[in-house]
């Protein structure tokens, strides 16, 4: 393949995990703006989801030979790394070593391979606010000390650390580490429902007053931000860590009202649970299941505390998120 002119306004972007919840919207959004996009994933992609300017290559992110061939043949200017193993499963946890292999080492290998193929590589890692710790808090900013407890969060922080080292050694020209708030869509609510829904989604729980605040991220805001960052990319060597979220956090009450609207004519029951009951239940569960103590404590804090991140660095880039949780859900209802 002939080398393209690096001054061209049209950039080649490699999106890993292109068949996933985040990868799908990211590659489609970039294609709409005229970028040449190569997507990779472990599964076949439906033909109806193939769009103009897009090429899909079935590939395992841990297969370095395939990654090397893709990067050498396509020479991407930008890699948006979405692929990885998601949050720890509760009752059937995966081995910690698997999280480390996929989320940490595969990210490192991809950056090394991509940087070797193109020394001007711009690498974007999708990380998580979980790296700050699983116990909740308020107004986390990028300078806060990270204290991850789950295998998922630890693997994400390990990936961040090795990528920063690769940047310092000039393996890659530019690095964006995006720490994402819980992501949602009108028809993909798992990150919201697990905080307010009963098993089976037959009714909702309100813990205490329901005023607990949670930073969240509309999937469309993430796709727009990545497109904005690539569009405004310069030749400068920059390593940035940014919290990514909607403009403002929402309360549990707001989530319940939006997901269980009166306008439908039928509202699922909403039960109020006193915070003291949650505290007692958490203590009993930790005594009964000592090996799950850390996980139980994490769930407890996520229900009763604010989890709000500072997104000032994101806003200082000039990006203005268009979507709020209200706009996403009310548009769906119409």
C-alpha positions in Angstrom: 0.0 0.0 0.0 1.4 3.4 -1.0 2.0 5.9 1.8 -0.6 8.6 1.9 0.2 12.2 2.3 0.2 13.0 6.0 -0.9 16.5 5.3 -4.2 15.2 3.9 -7.3 16.4 5.7 -8.7 12.9 5.4 -7.3 10.7 8.1 -7.3 7.0 8.5 -8.8 5.8 11.8 -8.6 2.4 13.3 -11.5 1.6 15.7 -11.0 -1.5 17.8 -14.1 -3.2 19.2 -16.2 -1.8 16.3 -19.0 -4.3 16.9 -19.4 -3.2 20.5 -21.8 -0.7 22.1 -19.3 2.1 21.9 -17.3 1.1 18.9 -20.4 1.0 16.6 -21.5 4.6 17.2 -17.9 5.9 17.1 -17.0 4.4 13.7 -20.3 5.3 12.1 -20.0 8.9 13.4 -16.4 9.2 12.0 -17.5 7.8 8.6 -20.2 10.4 8.4 -17.5 13.1 8.7 -15.5 11.6 5.8 -12.8 9.7 7.6 -11.5 6.4 6.3 -12.3 4.0 9.1 -11.0 0.5 9.6 -12.9 -1.4 12.3 -11.9 -4.6 14.1 -13.8 -7.0 16.3 -14.1 -10.7 17.2 -17.5 -11.2 15.7 -19.0 -10.8 12.2 -20.5 -7.4 11.5 -24.1 -7.3 10.1 -24.1 -6.1 6.4 -26.7 -3.5 7.2 -24.2 -1.8 9.5 -21.5 -1.4 6.9 -21.3 2.2 5.8 -19.4 4.3 3.3 -15.7 4.8 4.0 -15.7 1.8 6.4 -13.8 -1.5 6.2 -14.2 -4.2 8.7 -11.6 -6.8 9.6 -12.4 -9.6 11.9 -9.5 -9.8 14.4 -8.8 -10.7 18.0 -7.2 -7.8 19.9 -4.7 -10.1 21.5 -3.4 -11.4 18.2 -0.3 -9.3 17.5 0.3 -10.8 14.1 -3.1 -9.7 12.8 -2.7 -6.3 14.4 0.7 -5.8 12.8 -0.6 -6.7 9.4 -3.5 -4.3 9.8 -1.3 -1.4 11.0 1.4 -2.0 8.4 -1.2 -2.3 5.5 -3.5 0.6 6.6 -1.0 2.8 8.5 -3.7 4.5 10.6 -3.2 8.1 11.7 -5.5 7.5 14.7 -6.3 4.5 16.8 -9.5 4.7 18.9 -9.1 1.7 21.3 -12.6 0.6 22.4 -12.0 -3.2 22.6 -11.6 -4.9 26.0 -13.3 -6.9 28.7 -16.0 -5.0 30.5 -16.9 -4.9 34.2 -16.3 -7.9 36.5 -19.2 -10.3 36.6 -20.8 -10.8 40.0 -21.5 -14.5 40.2 -19.3 -15.8 37.4 -16.1 -13.7 37.7 -13.5 -14.0 35.0 -9.9 -14.7 36.1 -8.0 -11.5 36.9 -5.3 -12.5 34.5 -7.7 -12.3 31.6 -8.5 -8.7 32.4 -4.8 -7.9 32.5 -4.1 -9.8 29.2 -6.9 -8.0 27.2 -7.3 -4.6 28.8 -3.6 -4.0 29.7 -1.2 -6.0 27.6 -3.3 -5.9 24.4 -3.5 -2.1 24.7 0.3 -1.9 25.1 0.9 -4.2 22.1 -1.5 -2.3 19.9 0.2 1.1 20.7 3.6 -0.4 20.1 2.6 -1.9 16.8 0.6 1.2 15.7 3.5 3.5 16.6 6.0 1.4 14.7 3.9 1.5 11.6 3.3 5.3 12.0 5.5 7.3 14.3 2.9 10.2 14.1 0.2 8.0 15.7 -2.5 9.6 17.8 -3.8 7.0 20.3 -7.1 7.3 22.1 -7.8 5.0 25.0 -11.3 4.5 26.4 -10.7 4.1 30.1 -13.1 4.5 33.1 -13.8 6.6 36.1 -13.6 3.2 38.0 -9.8 3.8 38.2 -10.4 6.3 41.0 -11.9 3.6 43.2 -15.1 1.7 43.6 -16.4 3.4 46.8 -17.9 6.6 45.3 -17.0 10.2 46.0 -17.6 13.6 44.7 -15.9 15.9 42.2 -13.1 13.5 41.2 -10.6 15.2 39.0 -7.7 13.9 36.9 -5.2 14.8 39.6 -6.8 12.6 42.3 -5.0 9.5 43.4 -6.3 6.4 41.7 -7.2 3.4 43.9 -9.0 0.8 41.8 -10.3 -2.3 43.6 -11.8 -4.5 40.8 -9.8 -6.5 38.3 -11.5 -4.4 35.5 -10.5 -1.1 37.0 -6.9 -2.3 37.8 -6.4 -3.4 34.2 -7.6 -0.1 32.9 -5.2 1.8 35.1 -2.4 -0.5 34.1 -3.2 0.3 30.5 -3.1 4.0 31.2 0.3 3.7 32.9 2.0 1.7 30.2 0.6 4.0 27.4 2.0 7.1 29.2 5.4 5.4 29.3 5.2 4.7 25.6 4.3 8.3 25.0 7.3 9.5 26.9 9.6 7.2 24.8 8.0 8.8 21.7 6.5 5.5 20.5 3.3 7.5 19.8 2.9 11.2 19.0 -0.2 12.0 20.9 -2.2 10.2 23.6 -5.7 10.9 25.0 -6.8 8.8 28.0 -10.6 9.2 28.3 -12.0 8.2 31.7 -15.6 7.6 30.9 -18.6 8.1 33.3 -21.2 5.3 33.1 -22.4 5.3 29.5 -26.0 5.0 28.5 -28.4 5.2 25.5 -32.2 5.4 25.5 -32.4 1.7 24.7 -29.3 0.7 26.5 -29.7 1.5 30.2 -27.7 -1.2 32.0 -25.4 1.3 33.8 -28.4 3.2 35.1 -30.8 0.4 35.8 -28.4 -1.5 38.1 -28.6 1.5 40.5 -32.3 1.9 40.6 -34.1 -1.3 39.3 -35.1 -4.4 41.1 -34.1 -7.8 39.6 -36.4 -8.4 36.6 -37.0 -4.6 36.2 -40.5 -5.0 37.7 -40.2 -2.0 40.0 -37.7 0.7 41.1 -35.9 1.4 44.3 -35.3 4.9 45.7 -32.6 4.9 48.4 -33.3 7.5 51.0 -34.3 10.8 49.4 -33.1 9.7 45.9 -31.1 12.9 45.6 -27.8 11.0 45.2 -25.9 12.5 42.2 -24.3 10.4 39.4 -22.2 11.6 36.5 -23.3 9.9 33.4 -22.3 9.9 29.7 -24.6 9.8 26.7 -23.1 7.6 24.0 -23.7 10.3 21.4 -21.6 12.8 23.5 -18.7 10.4 23.5 -18.8 9.8 19.7 -19.0 13.6 19.1 -16.1 14.3 21.5 -13.8 11.8 19.8 -14.7 13.2 16.4 -14.0 16.7 17.8 -10.6 15.7 19.1 -9.6 14.1 15.8 -10.8 17.1 13.9 -8.8 19.6 16.0 -5.7 17.4 16.1 -2.4 19.2 15.6 1.2 18.1 15.2 1.9 18.8 18.9 3.0 16.0 21.2 0.4 16.0 24.0 -0.5 13.4 26.6 -3.9 14.2 28.1 -6.1 12.5 30.7 -9.7 13.7 30.7 -12.9 12.8 32.6 -15.7 12.5 30.0 -19.3 13.0 31.0 -22.5 14.9 30.2 -22.6 18.6 31.1 -24.2 17.9 34.5 -24.8 14.9 36.8 -28.3 13.6 37.4 -30.0 12.4 40.5 -31.5 8.9 41.0 -34.9 10.6 41.2 -34.4 12.1 37.7 -33.3 8.7 36.3 -36.5 7.0 37.7 -38.7 9.7 36.3 -37.2 9.6 32.9 -37.1 5.8 32.7 -40.5 5.4 34.3 -42.5 8.3 32.9 -46.1 9.2 33.7 -46.8 9.8 30.1 -46.8 6.1 29.3 -50.1 5.7 31.3 -48.5 3.1 33.5 -45.7 3.6 36.0 -43.9 0.7 37.6 -44.0 0.9 41.5 -41.3 2.9 43.2 -40.3 1.7 46.7 -38.4 3.9 49.1 -35.6 2.1 51.0 -34.3 3.9 54.1 -30.5 4.4 54.0 -30.2 2.8 57.4 -31.6 -0.4 56.0 -29.0 -0.4 53.3 -26.3 0.1 55.8 -27.4 -2.8 57.9 -28.0 -5.1 54.9 -24.5 -4.3 53.7 -22.9 -5.1 57.1 -24.8 -8.4 57.3 -23.9 -9.4 53.7 -20.2 -8.7 54.4 -20.3 -11.0 57.4 -22.1 -13.7 55.5 -19.9 -13.5 52.4 -16.4 -12.4 53.6 -14.8 -13.2 50.3 -17.2 -10.7 48.6 -16.6 -8.0 51.2 -14.9 -5.5 48.8 -17.6 -6.0 46.1 -20.5 -5.6 48.6 -18.9 -2.5 50.1 -18.5 -1.1 46.6 -22.2 -1.7 45.7 -23.3 -0.2 49.0 -21.4 3.1 48.4 -22.6 3.3 44.8 -26.2 3.3 46.1 -25.9 5.9 48.9 -23.2 8.3 47.8 -22.7 10.9 45.1 -20.4 9.8 42.4 -19.6 13.0 40.5 -16.5 13.7 38.4 -15.0 17.1 37.4 -15.2 17.4 33.6 -13.6 20.8 33.3 -10.6 19.5 31.3 -13.0 18.1 28.7 -14.9 21.5 28.5 -11.6 23.4 28.3 -10.9 21.7 24.9 -13.7 23.8 23.5 -16.1 20.8 23.2 -19.7 21.4 24.1 -21.8 18.3 24.8 -25.1 18.5 23.0 -27.0 15.8 24.8 -28.3 15.5 28.3 -30.1 12.5 29.9 -33.4 14.4 29.7 -32.9 15.1 25.9 -32.0 11.5 25.2 -35.0 9.9 27.0 -37.6 12.5 26.1 -36.7 12.3 22.4 -37.1 8.5 22.5 -40.5 8.9 24.2 -41.7 11.2 21.4 
